[in-house]
Structures are given as structure tokens and as C-alpha cells.
């Protein structure tokens, strides 16, 4: 199971949002490349990068920062936020992203999303951002009428191999993972899953370990940036 540090970009800076709320922002660094290099040096094997401005506006915004991260890192990173067209996918890959994350597009333009999955294969991930069991879209500002497990089944039929499951109500709260929601999702599909939202401690990581290998990774943000847990502690817990 991978431990994947989160790196959220807003106005060119590294930030964290509480439950995705842009009005509840904490800045953790003015130089995203420096932050990305730090996680690489500390032992991360994969980074999770999100263009928050892109998620809110519907188109990529932090292109310069993303390209700089891509040029600086030796480890891969996956990129999401505002990727809602074929052109956006191509630009993300050209900027160095190893994999590209689709969210809103998979809900609102499923045919286009499916074509991208056919074309780019395993370089496409789908983010399933759940709010009380329903998929949230457009930077989590709107709720859809699609249950999270239903979207997971749909994208599995498209040929998607891996998804990112986030409980938006837990993201940035340090309240621990939503195990009930995760179990419902795992029961519905055979997809590999990366879990995100609420991870705050070694105990939270320990309770996720039995879900491997279907749960392939865990994204950690707030807990790392506030030193609730170090990356080395997280790696030691997962690998013990």
C-alpha cells in the first residue's frame, strides 16, 4: 500500500482546505516545487497534486507550477483539478503527470470521459468524491444525484482500473477515514482504490491495512502538514 502525500495548489501556493471550502484555507508553502521535493526526499514514491483553482473554475490554472513540479521530480505524480477535456488531459501529461484524474467530467460528460479512458488507458484515474454517499462535482461545490458506488460501477465498466475515493466531509478534518463508505464501495466493485479524507494518525493507517490489496494507497494531507504524523511514521506503519 502506498502512502501518497497531497499537494494542493491554489494561486501558485501549497494550501489545504477544510472540507474543500475555499474560505477555510491554510497556506503551507509559497513554493510548491520545494514542497514536492521535500516529500520526494523523505521517501514518497508518488505525489497527489490537485489544481484547486482548476477544480473551481473548470479549467487548468496552475499550469506553471505543475510543469515546474514535473521538471523537478524523479518520482511520479498524479494530477487532478479542472481536467474536463481531451486537451486538458494532453497538457497534464505533457507537463509531466504520470496519471490524470477525472472527476466532474466522468459525471457530467460520461461519453467523453469514456473515450479518454479508451485512449489513455491506465493513465486515467477517476476521482469519486462522496458527500453523504453522493458524488460531489465542480470542486465539491455541487452535489450530483449519483451514489458513489454507482459511479464506481459505471467507470469499472468503461475499463478504469483504479479510482480515488474521498469522503469530502472528512477531508482536512483529521477525523479519520469513513470505513462504512469505503466498505460499501469495495463491495460494489473490484477496482483498485486509493483512499483519501480524514487520515490523521498511525491508527487510521492501521485500520486501512486489512483492506489491501484492493486498497492500493492512502492520500495524506493535513496530518502531514501539521505534523500529526510524519511521512516516515506513515511509511513504517503501512510497511510493518
KOLTI-737144 format. One record per residue (C-alpha): residue number from 1; residue in three letters; x, y, z. Coordinates in nm, 2 decimals. Layout:
<sites>
+-----+------+--------+--------+--------+
: seq : type :     xx :     yy :     zz :
+-----+------+--------+--------+--------+
: NUM :  ALA :      X :      Y :      Z :
...
+-----+------+--------+--------+--------+
</sites>
This chain:
<sites>
+-----+------+--------+--------+--------+
: seq : type :     xx :     yy :     zz :
+-----+------+--------+--------+--------+
:   1 :  UNK :   0.00 :   0.00 :   0.00 :
:   2 :  UNK :   0.14 :   0.34 :  -0.10 :
:   3 :  UNK :   0.15 :   0.65 :   0.13 :
:   4 :  UNK :   0.08 :   0.94 :  -0.11 :
:   5 :  UNK :   0.14 :   1.30 :   0.02 :
:   6 :  UNK :  -0.11 :   1.55 :  -0.11 :
:   7 :  UNK :   0.00 :   1.88 :  -0.27 :
:   8 :  UNK :  -0.29 :   2.12 :  -0.33 :
:   9 :  UNK :  -0.23 :   2.42 :  -0.55 :
:  10 :  UNK :  -0.41 :   2.75 :  -0.52 :
:  11 :  UNK :  -0.29 :   3.08 :  -0.66 :
:  12 :  UNK :   0.05 :   2.91 :  -0.71 :
:  13 :  UNK :   0.09 :   2.82 :  -0.34 :
:  14 :  UNK :   0.06 :   2.50 :  -0.15 :
:  15 :  UNK :  -0.25 :   2.50 :   0.06 :
:  16 :  UNK :  -0.50 :   2.28 :   0.25 :
:  17 :  UNK :  -0.88 :   2.34 :   0.26 :
:  18 :  UNK :  -1.11 :   2.23 :   0.54 :
:  19 :  UNK :  -1.38 :   2.00 :   0.38 :
:  20 :  UNK :  -1.28 :   2.16 :   0.04 :
:  21 :  UNK :  -1.41 :   2.50 :   0.15 :
:  22 :  UNK :  -1.21 :   2.78 :  -0.03 :
:  23 :  UNK :  -1.30 :   3.02 :   0.26 :
:  24 :  UNK :  -1.12 :   2.79 :   0.51 :
:  25 :  UNK :  -0.77 :   2.78 :   0.36 :
:  26 :  UNK :  -0.44 :   2.73 :   0.53 :
:  27 :  UNK :  -0.12 :   2.81 :   0.33 :
:  28 :  UNK :   0.17 :   2.57 :   0.39 :
:  29 :  UNK :   0.42 :   2.69 :   0.13 :
:  30 :  UNK :   0.48 :   2.96 :  -0.13 :
:  31 :  UNK :   0.70 :   2.72 :  -0.34 :
:  32 :  UNK :   0.52 :   2.41 :  -0.45 :
:  33 :  UNK :   0.83 :   2.27 :  -0.61 :
:  34 :  UNK :   1.02 :   2.29 :  -0.28 :
:  35 :  UNK :   0.73 :   2.11 :  -0.10 :
:  36 :  UNK :   0.72 :   1.84 :  -0.37 :
:  37 :  UNK :   1.10 :   1.79 :  -0.34 :
:  38 :  UNK :   1.07 :   1.76 :   0.03 :
:  39 :  UNK :   0.82 :   1.47 :   0.01 :
:  40 :  UNK :   1.04 :   1.30 :  -0.25 :
:  41 :  UNK :   1.35 :   1.33 :  -0.03 :
:  42 :  UNK :   1.15 :   1.20 :   0.27 :
:  43 :  UNK :   1.07 :   0.88 :   0.08 :
:  44 :  UNK :   0.74 :   0.93 :  -0.11 :
:  45 :  UNK :   0.71 :   0.72 :  -0.42 :
:  46 :  UNK :   0.41 :   0.91 :  -0.56 :
:  47 :  UNK :   0.25 :   1.25 :  -0.51 :
:  48 :  UNK :  -0.11 :   1.36 :  -0.54 :
:  49 :  UNK :  -0.13 :   1.70 :  -0.70 :
:  50 :  UNK :  -0.46 :   1.90 :  -0.73 :
:  51 :  UNK :  -0.51 :   2.23 :  -0.91 :
:  52 :  UNK :  -0.78 :   2.37 :  -0.67 :
:  53 :  UNK :  -0.82 :   2.68 :  -0.89 :
:  54 :  UNK :  -0.89 :   2.45 :  -1.18 :
:  55 :  UNK :  -1.14 :   2.24 :  -0.98 :
:  56 :  UNK :  -1.34 :   2.56 :  -0.90 :
:  57 :  UNK :  -1.31 :   2.72 :  -1.24 :
:  58 :  UNK :  -1.34 :   2.42 :  -1.47 :
:  59 :  UNK :  -1.01 :   2.46 :  -1.65 :
:  60 :  UNK :  -0.65 :   2.42 :  -1.55 :
:  61 :  UNK :  -0.50 :   2.73 :  -1.38 :
:  62 :  UNK :  -0.17 :   2.64 :  -1.21 :
:  63 :  UNK :   0.00 :   2.52 :  -1.52 :
:  64 :  UNK :   0.33 :   2.68 :  -1.45 :
:  65 :  UNK :   0.35 :   2.53 :  -1.10 :
:  66 :  UNK :   0.26 :   2.18 :  -1.23 :
:  67 :  UNK :   0.52 :   2.20 :  -1.51 :
:  68 :  UNK :   0.78 :   2.31 :  -1.26 :
:  69 :  UNK :   0.69 :   2.02 :  -1.03 :
:  70 :  UNK :   0.71 :   1.78 :  -1.33 :
:  71 :  UNK :   1.06 :   1.91 :  -1.42 :
:  72 :  UNK :   1.19 :   1.89 :  -1.07 :
:  73 :  UNK :   1.08 :   1.54 :  -0.95 :
:  74 :  UNK :   1.22 :   1.20 :  -1.02 :
:  75 :  UNK :   0.91 :   1.03 :  -0.87 :
:  76 :  UNK :   0.58 :   1.03 :  -1.05 :
:  77 :  UNK :   0.28 :   1.24 :  -0.96 :
:  78 :  UNK :  -0.09 :   1.22 :  -1.04 :
:  79 :  UNK :  -0.28 :   1.54 :  -1.13 :
:  80 :  UNK :  -0.64 :   1.64 :  -1.09 :
:  81 :  UNK :  -0.85 :   1.96 :  -1.08 :
:  82 :  UNK :  -1.03 :   2.11 :  -1.37 :
:  83 :  UNK :  -0.94 :   1.84 :  -1.62 :
:  84 :  UNK :  -1.25 :   1.83 :  -1.82 :
:  85 :  UNK :  -1.14 :   1.78 :  -2.19 :
:  86 :  UNK :  -0.91 :   1.58 :  -2.40 :
:  87 :  UNK :  -0.68 :   1.89 :  -2.44 :
:  88 :  UNK :  -0.65 :   1.92 :  -2.07 :
:  89 :  UNK :  -0.55 :   1.56 :  -2.03 :
:  90 :  UNK :  -0.28 :   1.60 :  -2.30 :
:  91 :  UNK :  -0.15 :   1.92 :  -2.14 :
:  92 :  UNK :  -0.13 :   1.75 :  -1.80 :
:  93 :  UNK :   0.06 :   1.45 :  -1.94 :
:  94 :  UNK :   0.29 :   1.69 :  -2.13 :
:  95 :  UNK :   0.36 :   1.88 :  -1.81 :
:  96 :  UNK :   0.49 :   1.55 :  -1.66 :
:  97 :  UNK :   0.19 :   1.40 :  -1.49 :
:  98 :  UNK :   0.22 :   1.02 :  -1.47 :
:  99 :  UNK :  -0.16 :   0.98 :  -1.44 :
: 100 :  UNK :  -0.45 :   1.22 :  -1.48 :
: 101 :  UNK :  -0.76 :   1.23 :  -1.26 :
: 102 :  UNK :  -1.11 :   1.29 :  -1.40 :
: 103 :  UNK :  -1.39 :   1.39 :  -1.17 :
: 104 :  UNK :  -1.67 :   1.62 :  -1.29 :
: 105 :  UNK :  -1.62 :   1.51 :  -1.65 :
: 106 :  UNK :  -1.70 :   1.15 :  -1.56 :
: 107 :  UNK :  -2.03 :   1.26 :  -1.41 :
: 108 :  UNK :  -2.14 :   1.53 :  -1.65 :
: 109 :  UNK :  -1.99 :   1.41 :  -1.98 :
: 110 :  UNK :  -1.96 :   1.04 :  -1.94 :
: 111 :  UNK :  -1.93 :   0.97 :  -2.31 :
: 112 :  UNK :  -1.63 :   1.20 :  -2.34 :
: 113 :  UNK :  -1.48 :   1.05 :  -2.03 :
: 114 :  UNK :  -1.52 :   0.70 :  -2.16 :
: 115 :  UNK :  -1.34 :   0.79 :  -2.48 :
: 116 :  UNK :  -1.05 :   0.93 :  -2.28 :
: 117 :  UNK :  -1.03 :   0.60 :  -2.08 :
: 118 :  UNK :  -1.02 :   0.41 :  -2.41 :
: 119 :  UNK :  -0.75 :   0.63 :  -2.55 :
: 120 :  UNK :  -0.52 :   0.68 :  -2.25 :
: 121 :  UNK :  -0.59 :   0.35 :  -2.05 :
: 122 :  UNK :  -0.44 :   0.32 :  -1.71 :
: 123 :  UNK :  -0.30 :   0.68 :  -1.72 :
: 124 :  UNK :  -0.66 :   0.79 :  -1.64 :
: 125 :  UNK :  -0.79 :   0.77 :  -1.28 :
: 126 :  UNK :  -1.14 :   0.87 :  -1.17 :
: 127 :  UNK :  -1.20 :   1.06 :  -0.85 :
: 128 :  UNK :  -1.51 :   0.96 :  -0.66 :
: 129 :  UNK :  -1.57 :   1.24 :  -0.42 :
: 130 :  UNK :  -1.85 :   1.15 :  -0.19 :
: 131 :  UNK :  -2.07 :   1.38 :   0.02 :
: 132 :  UNK :  -2.31 :   1.17 :   0.24 :
: 133 :  UNK :  -2.28 :   0.89 :  -0.01 :
: 134 :  UNK :  -2.35 :   1.10 :  -0.32 :
: 135 :  UNK :  -2.09 :   1.22 :  -0.57 :
: 136 :  UNK :  -1.98 :   1.58 :  -0.54 :
: 137 :  UNK :  -1.86 :   1.77 :  -0.85 :
: 138 :  UNK :  -1.71 :   2.11 :  -0.96 :
: 139 :  UNK :  -1.46 :   2.13 :  -0.68 :
: 140 :  UNK :  -1.71 :   1.97 :  -0.44 :
: 141 :  UNK :  -1.93 :   2.28 :  -0.47 :
: 142 :  UNK :  -2.23 :   2.09 :  -0.61 :
: 143 :  UNK :  -2.38 :   1.75 :  -0.53 :
: 144 :  UNK :  -2.49 :   1.52 :  -0.80 :
: 145 :  UNK :  -2.77 :   1.26 :  -0.78 :
: 146 :  UNK :  -2.53 :   0.97 :  -0.84 :
: 147 :  UNK :  -2.44 :   0.74 :  -0.54 :
: 148 :  UNK :  -2.07 :   0.69 :  -0.52 :
: 149 :  UNK :  -2.09 :   0.31 :  -0.56 :
: 150 :  UNK :  -2.30 :   0.36 :  -0.88 :
: 151 :  UNK :  -2.03 :   0.58 :  -1.04 :
: 152 :  UNK :  -1.77 :   0.33 :  -0.94 :
: 153 :  UNK :  -1.96 :   0.05 :  -1.11 :
: 154 :  UNK :  -2.00 :   0.27 :  -1.42 :
: 155 :  UNK :  -1.64 :   0.36 :  -1.46 :
: 156 :  UNK :  -1.53 :   0.00 :  -1.40 :
: 157 :  UNK :  -1.74 :  -0.09 :  -1.70 :
: 158 :  UNK :  -1.55 :   0.16 :  -1.90 :
: 159 :  UNK :  -1.23 :  -0.01 :  -1.82 :
: 160 :  UNK :  -1.10 :   0.21 :  -1.55 :
: 161 :  UNK :  -0.86 :   0.01 :  -1.32 :
: 162 :  UNK :  -0.82 :   0.25 :  -1.03 :
: 163 :  UNK :  -1.02 :   0.52 :  -0.85 :
: 164 :  UNK :  -0.96 :   0.77 :  -0.58 :
: 165 :  UNK :  -1.23 :   0.76 :  -0.31 :
: 166 :  UNK :  -1.26 :   1.07 :  -0.09 :
: 167 :  UNK :  -1.51 :   1.14 :   0.18 :
: 168 :  UNK :  -1.54 :   1.52 :   0.14 :
: 169 :  UNK :  -1.69 :   1.57 :   0.48 :
: 170 :  UNK :  -1.37 :   1.43 :   0.63 :
: 171 :  UNK :  -1.12 :   1.59 :   0.41 :
: 172 :  UNK :  -0.89 :   1.83 :   0.61 :
: 173 :  UNK :  -1.07 :   1.74 :   0.94 :
: 174 :  UNK :  -0.83 :   1.48 :   1.08 :
: 175 :  UNK :  -1.14 :   1.29 :   1.18 :
: 176 :  UNK :  -1.03 :   0.95 :   1.04 :
: 177 :  UNK :  -1.15 :   0.76 :   0.73 :
: 178 :  UNK :  -1.51 :   0.68 :   0.65 :
: 179 :  UNK :  -1.48 :   0.30 :   0.68 :
: 180 :  UNK :  -1.85 :   0.24 :   0.62 :
: 181 :  UNK :  -1.85 :   0.43 :   0.29 :
: 182 :  UNK :  -1.53 :   0.26 :   0.19 :
: 183 :  UNK :  -1.66 :  -0.09 :   0.26 :
: 184 :  UNK :  -1.98 :  -0.02 :   0.06 :
: 185 :  UNK :  -1.76 :   0.09 :  -0.23 :
: 186 :  UNK :  -1.53 :  -0.21 :  -0.21 :
: 187 :  UNK :  -1.82 :  -0.44 :  -0.21 :
: 188 :  UNK :  -1.96 :  -0.29 :  -0.52 :
: 189 :  UNK :  -1.66 :  -0.32 :  -0.75 :
: 190 :  UNK :  -1.33 :  -0.50 :  -0.80 :
: 191 :  UNK :  -1.14 :  -0.18 :  -0.88 :
: 192 :  UNK :  -0.82 :  -0.08 :  -0.70 :
: 193 :  UNK :  -0.89 :   0.21 :  -0.47 :
: 194 :  UNK :  -0.68 :   0.50 :  -0.33 :
: 195 :  UNK :  -0.84 :   0.63 :  -0.01 :
: 196 :  UNK :  -0.84 :   1.00 :   0.09 :
: 197 :  UNK :  -1.00 :   1.21 :   0.35 :
: 198 :  UNK :  -0.95 :   1.24 :   0.73 :
: 199 :  UNK :  -0.64 :   1.04 :   0.77 :
: 200 :  UNK :  -0.48 :   1.17 :   1.09 :
: 201 :  UNK :  -0.27 :   0.91 :   1.27 :
: 202 :  UNK :  -0.09 :   0.58 :   1.26 :
: 203 :  UNK :  -0.41 :   0.42 :   1.40 :
: 204 :  UNK :  -0.60 :   0.54 :   1.10 :
: 205 :  UNK :  -0.35 :   0.38 :   0.87 :
: 206 :  UNK :  -0.35 :   0.06 :   1.06 :
: 207 :  UNK :  -0.73 :   0.02 :   1.03 :
: 208 :  UNK :  -0.69 :   0.05 :   0.65 :
: 209 :  UNK :  -0.42 :  -0.21 :   0.61 :
: 210 :  UNK :  -0.67 :  -0.51 :   0.61 :
: 211 :  UNK :  -0.84 :  -0.37 :   0.30 :
: 212 :  UNK :  -0.52 :  -0.42 :   0.09 :
: 213 :  UNK :  -0.46 :  -0.52 :  -0.18 :
: 214 :  UNK :  -0.78 :  -0.37 :  -0.31 :
: 215 :  UNK :  -0.70 :  -0.05 :  -0.13 :
: 216 :  UNK :  -0.37 :   0.03 :  -0.31 :
: 217 :  UNK :  -0.28 :   0.36 :  -0.14 :
: 218 :  UNK :  -0.37 :   0.63 :   0.11 :
: 219 :  UNK :  -0.35 :   1.00 :   0.04 :
: 220 :  UNK :  -0.25 :   1.21 :   0.34 :
: 221 :  UNK :  -0.26 :   1.59 :   0.35 :
: 222 :  UNK :  -0.35 :   1.78 :   0.66 :
: 223 :  UNK :  -0.19 :   1.54 :   0.90 :
: 224 :  UNK :   0.15 :   1.56 :   0.73 :
: 225 :  UNK :   0.15 :   1.93 :   0.70 :
: 226 :  UNK :   0.06 :   1.98 :   1.07 :
: 227 :  UNK :   0.30 :   1.72 :   1.19 :
: 228 :  UNK :   0.03 :   1.50 :   1.34 :
: 229 :  UNK :   0.22 :   1.22 :   1.17 :
: 230 :  UNK :   0.55 :   1.22 :   0.98 :
: 231 :  UNK :   0.59 :   1.06 :   0.64 :
: 232 :  UNK :   0.84 :   0.81 :   0.79 :
: 233 :  UNK :   0.59 :   0.71 :   1.06 :
: 234 :  UNK :   0.32 :   0.66 :   0.79 :
: 235 :  UNK :   0.56 :   0.45 :   0.58 :
: 236 :  UNK :   0.67 :   0.25 :   0.88 :
: 237 :  UNK :   0.30 :   0.18 :   0.98 :
: 238 :  UNK :   0.20 :   0.07 :   0.63 :
: 239 :  UNK :   0.51 :  -0.15 :   0.58 :
: 240 :  UNK :   0.51 :  -0.31 :   0.93 :
+-----+------+--------+--------+--------+
</sites>
